[in-house]
Amino acid sequence: MPISKWPGGKRRQAGEISALLLPRLMAGAVYCEPFFGAGAVFFALRASGWEGPAVIAEAVPAQRELLALLASPFTTAPREIYERISALDAAYWAGGAGDAERSAHERKGIYLAERRSHNAREGCTAERAARWLWLLARSFSGLVRHSRAGEYNAAHGDGTGRLPRLEELQRAALALRGVIVCADWIQALEATAGRGRVIYADPPYMGTFAGYAREGWSACDRDNLSRWLRDAAGAGARVVVSEGEGAHGAYPWAAHYREVTVTYVGGGGHRGRETKEVLLWSE
Ligand SMILES: C[S@@+](CC[C@H](N)C(=O)[O-])C[C@H]1O[C@@H](n2cnc3c(N)ncnc32)[C@H](O)[C@@H]1O
């Protein structure tokens, strides 16, 4: 299970998608997930017993830093992150005069102050990772959104977001141990080129929510990605892609595609809305 909610996250489709990936992974291929987000499919694969090597990429710097910390050999990281998240949340709910529960106005003030500390990259790596997970849980619907200047600017939520438990952080760290974490999808594809590989690509969707990272995502990016994936499939990789409705035309090399109905968990105006996506895959 991923340790946070993520806009466009594939938690509900993870079983269906991992069934298309598992047979080749179990036969020894390297796994490449170039648009990792919270990694719902990766964690589902690990839960199915796959233990092989993986290269992932994620453009949002704070998420990448969290993933790299969990993937590192610092086995105390999950506990440190957990304790820091718990302290942040305790101060968010209580600590007013006489330790009374804080008002919504005070809580919002704390959220905005932590968001400023996050954007200023204050504290050590574990502190920043904890603050990031806490912000995701206390933001409006777990929204991941950055300004053109690269500042995280999601609004304050209603406080109902779930924080990860210690065991969940420990399990995620075990699953990620040794995984190579890249900053950009091209790096992840390049790092696995020439090896027997399985690629799961879940890029931002054109026309819905594409504003996760400051760089955004354009039609030109999508066409470029499609060409890279076509070449990878041509060289024998198993390639599976999740895309927005009607986008299958951008992947003419895909041998199969299927429509799936999903409900958005984030993404501003699209939140909560039922919509269609497509799943495409090579032979
Ligand atoms: C649809 S989401 C992936 C969700 C993921 N499958 C999950 O279950 O959580 C797309 C992800 O691609 C990331 N992204 C956007 N541009 C990228 C790039 N150039 N390289 C790598 N990742 C990128 C976004 O930050 C976002 O996390």
The ligand as an SDF file (V2000), in Angstrom:
LIG
                    3D

 27 29  0  0  0  0  0  0  0  0999 V2000
   -0.6250   10.0620  -12.6740 C   0  0  0  0  0  0  0  0  0  0  0  0
    0.6460   10.4180  -11.5470 S   0  0  0  0  0  0  0  0  0  0  0  0
    1.2840    8.8370  -11.1130 C   0  0  0  0  0  0  0  0  0  0  0  0
    0.5020    8.2050  -10.0120 C   0  0  0  0  0  0  0  0  0  0  0  0
    1.0590    6.8690   -9.5670 C   0  0  0  0  0  0  0  0  0  0  0  0
    0.8450    5.8560  -10.5720 N   0  0  0  0  0  0  0  0  0  0  0  0
    0.4490    6.4240   -8.2510 C   0  0  0  0  0  0  0  0  0  0  0  0
   -0.2020    5.3760   -8.1720 O   0  0  0  0  0  0  0  0  0  0  0  0
    0.5970    7.1600   -7.2620 O   0  0  0  0  0  0  0  0  0  0  0  0
    1.9100   11.0720  -12.5800 C   0  0  0  0  0  0  0  0  0  0  0  0
    3.2090   11.3890  -11.8510 C   0  0  0  0  0  0  0  0  0  0  0  0
    4.2070   11.7740  -12.7980 O   0  0  0  0  0  0  0  0  0  0  0  0
    5.0380   12.7520  -12.1860 C   0  0  0  0  0  0  0  0  0  0  0  0
    5.7870   13.4700  -13.2430 N   0  0  0  0  0  0  0  0  0  0  0  0
    5.4090   14.5420  -13.9750 C   0  0  0  0  0  0  0  0  0  0  0  0
    6.3790   14.8770  -14.8520 N   0  0  0  0  0  0  0  0  0  0  0  0
    7.3870   13.9790  -14.6910 C   0  0  0  0  0  0  0  0  0  0  0  0
    8.6570   13.7970  -15.2910 C   0  0  0  0  0  0  0  0  0  0  0  0
    9.1040   14.6280  -16.2480 N   0  0  0  0  0  0  0  0  0  0  0  0
    9.4470   12.7630  -14.8750 N   0  0  0  0  0  0  0  0  0  0  0  0
    9.0220   11.9370  -13.8690 C   0  0  0  0  0  0  0  0  0  0  0  0
    7.8130   12.0740  -13.2450 N   0  0  0  0  0  0  0  0  0  0  0  0
    7.0090   13.0780  -13.6520 C   0  0  0  0  0  0  0  0  0  0  0  0
    4.0530   13.6190  -11.4250 C   0  0  0  0  0  0  0  0  0  0  0  0
    4.6990   14.3890  -10.4300 O   0  0  0  0  0  0  0  0  0  0  0  0
    3.1040   12.5430  -10.8660 C   0  0  0  0  0  0  0  0  0  0  0  0
    3.5280   12.1210   -9.6060 O   0  0  0  0  0  0  0  0  0  0  0  0
  1  2  1  0
  2  3  1  0
  2 10  1  0
  3  4  1  0
  4  5  1  0
  5  6  1  0
  5  7  1  0
  7  8  2  0
  7  9  1  0
 10 11  1  0
 11 12  1  0
 11 26  1  0
 12 13  1  0
 13 14  1  0
 13 24  1  0
 14 15  1  0
 14 23  1  0
 15 16  2  0
 16 17  1  0
 17 18  1  0
 17 23  2  0
 18 19  1  0
 18 20  2  0
 20 21  1  0
 21 22  2  0
 22 23  1  0
 24 25  1  0
 24 26  1  0
 26 27  1  0
M  CHG  2   2   1   9  -1
M  END
$$$$
